Amino acid sequence: MYGIEKDFARKATTNVFLNSYSKKVFEKEVLETKKGAAVIIPLPCEAPKVIPKKKVKATKRVEIGVVARWDKIKNHKAILDLAEYTRTQGAPWRISAVTQIPDTNVQAEFKGAYRKHVRVLPPRSPRALRTFYRSMDIMLLPSNFDVSPHVVLEAAFEGVPTVMSPHVGYATTLRRNGASEFVVDFKNIPKAYNQISALIKKNYPATLVKKFATEHNPARVMHQYEQCFLKVVGGVIKK
């Protein structure tokens, strides 16, 4: 697999990366791209015309959401560990995860514990997901490696911030735009719990959400691809 990736990078006229994080990891783990042979073009994501402000709920229970496929890379273990630790602290937190747990005997004990401590909800339509985001106080994404998960943008566009691990591509954007406190190391659950507790009523800076909306605007992204293709084709024709 590494050999294939290296071949792609060597032979490509231009390598497209979704963000600076993915470029950095690729060049560290696989191959450093040639100067001028790499461009960053984010994924498109439509933002609503009006992005609502985060609602501070009157109820005591804190609703924490997760939207992630059932995959080791999404780090559901950290979600379970946090849910179990929350119980020991007597905190009025409820963690709800939109995911689909395979009905197999693989990791049966872990699955059982997860279902016990986390409210598991089935996958839903984009419209229903937007409703889910709005019903949450905050979202979690403790992934072991996640380049450009749409859930971060989708939740932000509904007025709800996401607490993420340093291994999520958007962590770099958060740090550069006044939201570094939302980047949390889930290896230390008690510390993560304390950090999340301090963020429950907070939101991303408005400038960050606006940056998300601008940079991921579909028209802008497609124009970037158009310019990239024209440049590549023009270079090939000249050769």
N, C-alpha and C positions, 0 to 999 in steps of 0.2 A: 504493500500500500504506500509506504514512504517512497519507494522507487517510482511508482506511478505519479504521485504528487510532484516529485522532483522533475520528472519528465514534462509534466504539464507546465510547470513554472518556467523551466528552461526554454521550451519551445514556443510558449505564448508570446505574442507581441506585447500584450498588456495583461496584467493580472489584476482582477477586480476584487477588492476586499470590502466587506460591509462596514467596517470601522477600523480605527487605528489599533484597537485591541487585537482583532483577528490578524491584522498584518504583523503585529509585533510577535504574536505567538507562532504564526506560520514561519516567519523568518528565523525564529529561535529554534523551533523544533524540526523544520523541514529544510528550507532553503532560503537564503537571502536573495531577494529579487534584484534584477538589474536596475541600475539607476534610470529613472524615467519610464520603467516598465511596470509601474504599479499605480493604481488609482483607487480611491475610496469612494464608493457609491452606496449609500444606505438602502435598506429595503423601503419600499413605499408603504405608507399607512395613512389613510384618510382621517383627518381630524374633523370633529364637528365644527360648525360655524361658530358656536358659542361653547367654550369649555367651562363647565360648571365649577364653582369653588367647592372645596371639601366641606361636607356638612358635619358639624360636631353634634353627635346624637345625645339625646337627653338620658337614654337608658344606661344603666351601669355596665351591662355586659359589653365587652369589647369584641367586635367581630373582625377576625383576621382571615384573609383569604389566600388561597393558593390555586393557581391554574397551571397544571403541569402533567404531561403524560407520565405513565408509570414506568419510569426508566431510572436506572442507577445514577445516570449523569445529572438528573434533576435533584438528587440528594433528598429523597423522601425520609431518609433516616434522621436528618437534622430536624425535619418537621415533626416527626414523632418524638424525638428527644425533647424538643421545645415544648410540645404539648404535654408530655409527662412531667417536665420540670414545672410548667405552669401550675399543674395540679398541686404540686408540693408547696407552692407559694400561696395557694389559696386565691389566686388572681381570677377575676371574673372574665376570663378570656375563652372564646370559642374559636377554634381553628377549623375552617371548612375548606376542603380540597375538591376541586373539580378535576376528577381523574377517573380512570377506568382500571381497577385492579383485576388482573387476570385470574380467572377462577381455576387455579391449579394448586397443586400441593407444594410448589416451589416457594420457599420462605413462608410457609404457612403460619408459623408462630409470629413472624414480623407482621404479616398481613392482618392477623387477628388483633394484635396490639394496636396497629394503625387504625383499624376500624373502631376499636374501643375508645381511643383517645382523640381521634380526628373525625369530624363529620364528613363522610365521603359522599360527594354528589356526582351524578353522571354527567358526561360531556353534553354540551348544549349549543344551540345556535348562536351566531354572533350577537343577535339582538338580546337573547336571554343572558349572554355573558355580560353585556353592558349593564343589565339590571343587577347582575350579581356583583359586579365591581362597585356599583353605587351603594349597595347594601353593606359594604365592608368599610371598616375604619382604616385599614391598612392592608397591603398585600405583601407576601413573602416570596422570595426566589433565591433559595440557598444553593443554587446549582454548583456542581463541581467544575463545569465548563459550559458556557452558554454564550454564543457569539452575539446574536441579535434577536432575542425573544420578543415577539410582538406583544405579549401580555403586559410588558412594562409600558409601552406606548398606549395600548388600549385602556389600561387602568388610569394612566395619567390624564388621558383625554376625557375621562369621566370624573375627574377631580379627586382621584385616590392615588397616593404615592406607593411605591414598592420599595421594600427593604431588600437589598440584594447582597450576594457574596461578592468578594473582589474578583471572582472569576466570571462575572457576567460582563459582556461587552460594554453595556451602558454605564458600568461603574466609573470608567474613565470620564465619561461625559458628566456624570454627577459631580465628580471631584473638581472638574474644571468650571463648574457652574454653580458653586455655592451650596451643594447638597451632599457633601462628603459624609455627613453624619448618617446618611441612609445606606452607606456601604458598611456591612457588618460581617465579621468573621464568625461563622457558625460553628467553628471547631470548639469554641468555648461557649457552651450553652448558657450558663449563668450570666456571663458577660453580655451575650447577645440578648438575653431576656431584659437585662437592665437598659441596654441601648434602645431596644424596641419600645420599652415602656415609656421612655422619654420622647418617643416619636409619634405616639398614638394620635395626638391632636394636631400634629404638624403636617405641613404639605410641602411639596416641591416649590421652589421659588417660581413665580409666574414667568420669569425670563427663561427658565429651563424648559417649562412646558411649551412656551412659545417657540423655543429653539427646536424642540422635538417636532412640532407641527410644521415648521418651515422646512427643516432638513429632510423630513420624510414625506413631504407633499408629493403625491404621485406624479403630478405634471413636472415638477422640478427633477425628480429622480429619472423619469423617462427622457427628459431633455439631456441629462448627464450621460445616459446610455447612448443616446443618439450621437452626441458629440464624441464619445469614446469610439463608437463604431466607425464614424466618419473619419476619425483620425487614423484608426487602424487600417481601414480600407484605402485611404489616401496614401499611407505609407507603403502598402503592398503594391499599389498601382505604380508608384514611383520606382519601386525596385524592378 
